[in-house]
Amino acid sequence: MATRAMSQGRGRHDLTQGPITRTLLLFMLPTLGSSILQSLNASINTIWVGRMLGEQALAATSNANTVMFLLLAFVFGFGMAATILIGQSFGRRDVEAARRVIGTAVAAFFAVAVAMSAIGYVLAPRILGWLATPAPAVPLALAYLRVIFLGMPAALTLAMLMMAIRGSGDSLTPLWFMGLSVVLDSGLNPVFIAGLGPAPKLGIAGAATATLIANWVALAALIGWTYLRDLPLRLRGAELRFLLPDPALLRTIITKGLPMGLQMIAVSASAMTMFGLVNRQGVDTTAAFGVALQLWTYVQMPAMAVGAAVSTMVAQNIGAGQWDRVGKVTNSGIGITLAVTGVMVVLLALADRTVLALFLGGNSPALPIARHIQLLGTWGYLLFGVTMVIFGTVRANGAVIPPLIILAVGLLPIRIGFATLAQRWIGPDALWLSLPIASAANLVLALAYYRSGRWRKAHIDVPPEPEECVEQSVSTMDPGGRLHPTG
């Protein structure tokens, strides 16, 4: 029988006790903070590129970043599967199982990220062609994208580790290291773009170089901190064998993670298809749409943060066998999402010109286009937010196929179909209205599935460790780390 490292107290990592709304808020806020920092970083970088290099460079980075979102979506699914397994393990007070998950996940997908980096670097010109990137922006987009691909192993591994740490109930540690990455990235952008001091003048490739450096440094620092503070998911002694991926555990992560990754890929495929449609409207419209997406990232942040927090909290409660709290967590998550997202939508509507001018300048021909896009599309994120909370609940129990089908139906045939066909009657407005139309369809389907209760019959668990590995672990027993380190 496998040994179990049990909790030594119920500290800030325990999401199975206490008032639900307060616990969810306290766990969610650092996650939201990480999202804000990540989006702020992207926005600052967009400002640097737009102001220092112009609309063509802005269009180039918008197309390239869409590609990177697709690749990050790949690791998202497997990271979420690992997060859920870790969350349920912590709910059961089984820390060794959580360490097995992190070892298999990191080792396997770092190797995959290296392979994806090499393939992406070679295929970058073809990828931009598939996006129908405007010809004037192609050289800039290619220079940017290829450097970004070099940083992909660090970016994907950093994302995986941060998600796993949140699964343990610790949302503060990822916040600090996201902050480190943001400070480095946003600070180094103008240095490498303009060649300040001893740095070479790299133009648009300088923006990507700053991102590359920031991701590698933040990854190294996070790993070092994990061992310095003896965080629960560190591997020592006999536990280092967990870095040799367990085939059964890897199958579980892939089986559950692939549909969740495909959910994000459906989002990215929809965005890439939309970019193809928007690119046909000209460089100014492409730049306006890219800036609109930057602001929409802020609007959707509360929903994504609450959805992730709900998923982790529900997973820990399922692991602890406390099903009576699951529905209450979901309801609290919906209420928080509607309140915070509603405030964001109103504030953006009141200050859209001022905010958009930060990216484009007050006299840019793309500014009025961007304001129009915001007016028509932003409100759809209220519906999107509720859907994300529902998805966070059901996937915490291993129900991953229905959310994939629901999201794919809403974002592909409904959104793309509306955007394409409705242009005959309402012109380009069909492109901007397609998002709220798709969000409404997704919400109706998600609510129907959640209320059916079928997701409660799903299952996800860490498979038992092979007996010979258990015997080796007992013979070389490591005392294990602290579940709730102080400080």
N, C-alpha and C positions, 0 to 999 in steps of 0.2 A: 504494500500500500504506500502511495506517495506521501512523503512528509509534507506538512502544511505549516507555512510560516504565518502565524496568527498575529492579529493586530494587538498592539500594546496600549491601546487607548482609543478614544473616539475624538479625534481632533478635527482640524479643518478639512481633512481628506474624506471624512465620512458624510455621505449624502443621503444616508438612510434614516437619519434622526433629525429632530428639530422641526420648527415651523416650515412648511413647504415653500411658501412664497419667499420668505426671508432667506432660506437656504439656497433656493434657486437664484435669487438676485445676487447674493454674495458670491456664488460660484460663477454666475454669468458675467458679472461686471468686468473681471479681469479678461475674460474671453472676448468681451466686446471691446475692451481696451486694446487687446492685441489686434483685433480687426481694424479698429480705428487707426492704429499706428501703421498697419500694413497698407491701408487705403490712403492714409496721409502721405506715406512714402511714395506710393504710385502717383498721387496728385502733385506732390512737390517735384518729382522727376518729370512729370508731364509739363509743369510750368517751366522748368529749366529748358526742356527741349523746345517747347512752343515759343518761348521768348528768345532763346539764343539761336535757334536753328530754323524756326518758321513752320508754316502749315504743312509743307511736304514732309518734313521730319516728323511732325505730329501724326500725320496719317500713317507714316511708316511704322512708328512705334505702336500705334493702335492695332495695326494688322499683326505685327509680330507678337504683341502681348496676348492677342486672341489665340495664337498658336500655343503660347506658354500656358494659358489657362486650360487648354485641352490636355496638355501633358500633366499639369498639376492635378487635373481631374482624375487622371489615371491612378495616381498615388492616393487620392482622396478616398476612394472606395476601400482599398486595402488598409489604409490608415484608420478608417472608420470601423472596419471589421476588427482590427486589432484593439481599437479603443473600447469597443463594446465588450470584447472578451476580457480585457483588463478590468473594465468596470464591473462586470459580473463577478470576476475573480475577487476583486476587492470587497464586493458586497458579501461574498462567502468567507472573507478573511483569508483567502488562499493566495499569498503573495508569490509563492514559488510558481504557480500557474501563470501569474501575470508576467514573471520574468521569462518564462519559456516563450510566451507570446512575443515580447519585445525582442528577444534574441532572434527568433525565426524571422520576424517581420523586417527588422533592420538589415540583417545579413542578406536576405533574399532580394530585397527591393533596392538596396544600394547597388547590387550587381546589375539589376534590371535598369536602373537609372543611368549607369555608365554606358550600357548598350544603347539606350535611347538617345543619350547625348551624342554618341558617335554617329548613329544613323541620322539624327536630326541635322547635324552639322553638314553631312553630305547632301541630304535631300532638301535643304533650306530653299534653294531656288525653285524647286518644283512645288513646295508647299505654298510659297508666295504666289505662284501661278495659279494654283487651285483656288486661292482666295480672290482672284481677279484684282490683285493689288494694282492701283493706278501706276502706269508706266513711270511717271516722274518720281514716284516714291520707292520703286523697286530697289535701286542700288543702296539707298539709305536703310531700307528695311532688312536687306540681306546682311549688311555690315553689322547691324544691331542684333539680328536674330542669331547669327553664328557665334557671337561672343556669349550671348545668353545661354546657348546650348552648352557651352563649356562649363558654366556654373550649375547646370541642371542636377548633377549628382548631389551637390551640397544642398540645393534648394529643396529637392524632393525628400532627402533624408532629414533635413531640419524640420520640414512640415510633418513627416511621419513621427519624429520624436516628440514634437510639441503636442500632437494629438494624443499620443500614448500617455504622456505625462498628465494631460487633462483627464484621461480615463481613470487614472489613479485618484482623482479628486483634487489635484493640485493645478489650479488655473493661474496661479501667480508666477511660478517659475517661467512658463512660456512667455508671459507678458514682459518680463525683464529682458529676455534674450531677443524677443521681437523688437524691443526698444533699441537694443544694441545694433541690430541689423539695420533699423531705420536710420539711426544717427549716422552710421557709416555710409549707407547708400545715398541718402539725401545730401550729406555733406561732401561726399567725393564726386557727385555728379558734375557740378560746375568745374571742379578741379581738372577732371579728365576731358570734359567737353572742350574747355577753352585752353587747356595746357597751363594751368596756373603753377607758379613755382617750378620745381624740378619735374613735374608731371608732363608727359607728352601730350600734345594736342591731338585728340582722337576724334573730335566731332561727335557724331551720334554713337559711334562705337564706344566713346568714353562713358556714356550713360550706362551701357551694358557692362562695361568693365567695373564701374562702381558697384553694380548689383552683384557681379561675380565675387568681388572681394568681400562684400558685406555678408553674403551667404556662407562662404567658407569660414570666415572668422567667427561668425555667430555659431555655426555648427561646432567648431572646435571648442569654443568657450562653453557651450551648453554641455558637451560631453565632460569637459573638465570639471564644471560645477557639479554635475551629477555625482561624480566620485568624491569631490572635495566635501560636499555636504552629505554624502552617504544616502542619497535619495533612494526610495524603495525599489526603483526599477534598474538600479545599477547591477552589473554582473561581476562577481568575483569568484576566485577559486574554482571549485568544481562547476559553478554556474556558467563559466565561460563556454562549456560544451553546448549551451543553448544557442550559441552563434552558428552552430551547424544545424541548418534548418531541419526541423522535425517534419517528415513527409506528411504525416496525418494532420498535424497542426497547420502546415502550409496549405493543404487541401481545404481545410476549414476556412482559412483566411481568404483563399482565392474564391471558393464557392460562394461565400457571403459577401466578399469584397467586390467581386467583379460586377454584380448587379448595381451596387452602390456607386462604383466607378463609372459604370455606364450611365447612371443618372446624371452625373456631372458631365460626361461626354455628350449626352443628349443636350444639355444646356449649352455646352461649347459648340456642338455641331449646329445648333440653332443660331448661336451668335455668329459663327463663321458664315453660315448661309445668309444671315442678315447683312453681314459686312459685304458679302458679294453683291447683294441687292443695293445696299447703300452706296458702294463704290461706283455703281453705274450712274449715280446722281452727281458725281464730280468731287474734286478734292475738298472744296469748302464744306460740302455736306458730310463727307467722310470725317473731316476734322471735327465738325460740330457733333456728329454722332459719337466719336471717340471721347469727347469731353463730357457729353451727356452720360456715357457709360461710367466715366470716372465719378460723377456725382451720384448716379444710381448705385454705385458700389457703397456709398455712405448710407443711402436710404435703406438698402437691403441688409446692412450690417447687423442691426438689432435682431432681425429675423434669423439670420444665420447663426449669430451668437446664442440666441435663446434656443434655437433648434438643436445646436450642438450640446448646450448645457442640459436640455431636457433629455437628450439621448443618453448622456453619461449618467444623469441622476436616475433615470428610469432603469438603466442597466444595473446600477448598483442595488436598487430596490428589488429588482427581479432576482438578482443573485442572492439577496438576503431573504427572499420569499415574501416580501411585503407588497403584495399586489394591491392592497387597499390604498396605497399611496400613489400608484401609477396614474390613475385617472385624475387625481388632484394635481399632480405635477403637470399633466397635459393642460388642464384648464388654467392653471397659473401661468404657464408658458404662453398660452394664447392671449390672455389678458395683458401680460407685459408687452408682448409683441405689438398688439394693436395700439397700445398707449404710446409706446416709444416711436414706432414707425409713423403713427399719425402726426406726432409732433414734428418729425423730420420732414414729412411731406408738406406740411403747412409752412414751415420755416423756409424750405427751398422755394416754394411758390412765391413767398413774399420777397425773397432776396436773390432771385435767380440771375438777374442781370449783373449784379455786383459780383456774385460768385463766379459766373461764367467768364466775366471779363478778366478774372485772375489768370485764366488759362489762355485766353484768346486775344486779350487787349480790347479796349473799348471801341476801337474802330475796325475790328476784324469783320469781313463779310460773312464769316461763319457764325457770328454772335447771334443775330436774329434767328437763324436756323436752329441753333442750339436751344434758344428760349422756347421756340415752338415745339421742339421735340420734348422738352421737359414738361410743358403744359399738358400734352396729350398722353404721355406714357407713365409719368411718375406714380399716379394714384394706384396703379396695378400692384404695387409692392405691398399694399395692405393685404390683399388677397394672397399674394405670394407668401407673406409672413405666416399666416395661419397654416398654410399647406406645409411649410417647413417644420413647424412644431409637430404637426400630426405625423409627418414622415419620421421625425426624430424619435417619437414614441414607438412606432411600430417596428422600426428597424432595430431598436434596442433589444427586441425579443427575437431577432433573426428573420423578420418578415421583410425581405428585400426585393422580391420579384414584383409584387403589385405596385409599390411606389415607382419602380422603373417604368412599368407599363403606363402608369398614369402620367408621369412626367413626359415620357416620350410622345404620347398621344397629344398632350397639350402643346408641347413646344415644336413638334415637327409637322404633322399634318395640319393641325389647327392653326398654329402661329404662322408657319411658312405659307400654308395654303391661303390664309386670310391676307397676309402681306402681299402675296403674288396676285391673287385674283381680284382683291378689292381695289387695287391700283387703277383698274379700268374705270371705276366710278368716282373714287375720292383722291386719286393721285398718290403722291408720296405720303400723305397722312396715314395710309394703310400700313406703312412700315412702322410708324410710331404707335398706332393703336393696337397692333398685333400683340404686344406684350400684355396689356390688361385683358384682352380677349382670351389669350392662352392661360393667364393666371386664374381667371374665373372658371374656366373649364377644369383646370387642375384641382381647384378647391372643391368643386362639386363632387368630383370623383374620389378625392381623398377623404372627404367627410363620409361618403357612402361606405367606403371600405372600413374606416375606423369604427363606425357605428355597427357594422356587421359583426364585429368581434372575432373575425376569422384570424386576424393577426396574432391573437393570444395562443393559437395552436402551433405557431412556429417555434423554432428552437435553434439556439446556438450555444456551444459550450466548448471548453478546451478539452480535447481528447486526452486520455490518460497517457502518461509517459511510458515508453517501453520499459519492461521490468529490469532489463540489464542496466539501463541508465539510472534507474532508481537505486539499485544496489550500489552502483558506483558513487552516486550522490551521498548515500548513507555512510559509505566507507571513508569519504573525504569531506565530511560535513563542514560547511562554512557557516559561521554563526548567523549570517544574514544581516541585513541593514535595518535601520529604524523606519518604521511606518510613518511616524510623525515627527521628523526632525525639528528641533526648535530653532528659532532665529529666523 
